[in-house]
Amino acid sequence: MNRAAHVFGIRSAIICTQSWAAPRALFLAAGSGIDALAFVPRGAPVQAPSGGMGGEDLKISLAFVERYVLRRTAPGSAATASFALTTLRTYLR
């Protein structure tokens, strides 16, 4: 997402993904300054590949650390940060 925003100038996007990947995709988009919506087609797999969400949980945690601890993505507004945290909390429940 960071490359899409900074190299290609993307400011808004519709992300077509699977339901288990949508929260992280939206989190990364928001952190890169992209106003994004996630579209999950009917019939898309609900569960992550390889037997569960373990890998996806790790990727979400890494995305959070990269943005808020290491500051590797573009800074967002307070509203963007609030949205991202709400998205993560909802997903991790």
C-alpha positions in Angstrom: 0.0 0.0 0.0 2.8 2.4 0.8 4.3 1.9 -2.7 0.8 2.4 -4.3 0.4 5.7 -2.4 3.9 7.1 -2.8 5.1 5.7 -6.2 1.8 5.7 -8.1 0.0 8.4 -6.3 -3.1 6.3 -5.3 -5.3 8.2 -2.9 -8.4 6.0 -3.0 -9.0 2.3 -3.8 -11.3 -0.6 -3.7 -9.5 -3.7 -2.5 -10.9 -7.0 -3.7 -9.7 -9.6 -1.2 -10.8 -12.5 1.1 -12.6 -11.8 4.3 -9.7 -12.8 6.5 -7.3 -10.5 4.7 -9.6 -7.4 4.6 -8.8 -5.9 8.0 -5.1 -5.9 7.4 -5.5 -4.5 3.9 -7.6 -1.7 5.2 -5.2 -1.0 8.0 -2.2 -0.8 5.6 -4.2 1.4 3.2 -5.2 3.8 6.0 -1.6 4.0 7.1 -0.4 4.9 3.7 -3.0 7.6 3.3 -5.3 5.7 1.0 -9.0 6.0 1.4 -10.0 2.4 0.8 -13.0 0.1 0.8 -12.7 -3.7 1.0 -14.8 -5.8 -1.3 -15.2 -9.5 -0.4 -16.9 -11.5 -3.2 -19.6 -14.0 -2.3 -18.1 -17.5 -2.1 -14.6 -16.2 -1.2 -12.9 -18.5 1.4 -13.6 -17.4 5.0 -10.6 -19.1 6.6 -7.0 -18.3 5.9 -5.0 -20.9 4.1 -2.7 -23.4 5.9 -5.0 -24.3 8.8 -6.1 -21.1 10.4 -5.3 -17.5 11.3 -2.0 -17.9 13.0 0.0 -16.4 10.1 -2.5 -13.6 9.5 -2.4 -12.7 13.2 1.4 -12.4 12.9 1.1 -10.2 9.8 -1.4 -7.9 11.5 0.8 -7.5 14.5 3.8 -6.8 12.2 1.8 -4.1 10.3 0.9 -2.5 13.6 4.5 -2.4 14.8 5.8 -1.1 11.5 3.3 1.8 11.5 3.2 2.8 15.1 6.6 1.7 16.6 9.0 1.8 13.6 7.1 4.6 11.8 7.7 2.9 8.4 4.5 4.0 6.8 3.1 7.5 6.1 1.7 9.2 9.1 -2.1 9.4 9.1 -4.5 11.7 10.9 -5.8 11.0 14.3 -9.0 9.8 12.7 -7.1 7.3 10.5 -5.2 6.0 13.5 -8.5 5.6 15.5 -10.1 3.8 12.5 -7.1 1.5 12.2 -7.1 0.6 15.9 -10.9 0.0 15.8 -10.4 -2.3 12.8 -7.7 -4.3 14.6 -9.6 -4.6 17.8 -12.7 -5.8 15.9 -10.6 -8.4 14.0 -8.7 -9.7 17.0 -11.8 -10.4 19.1 
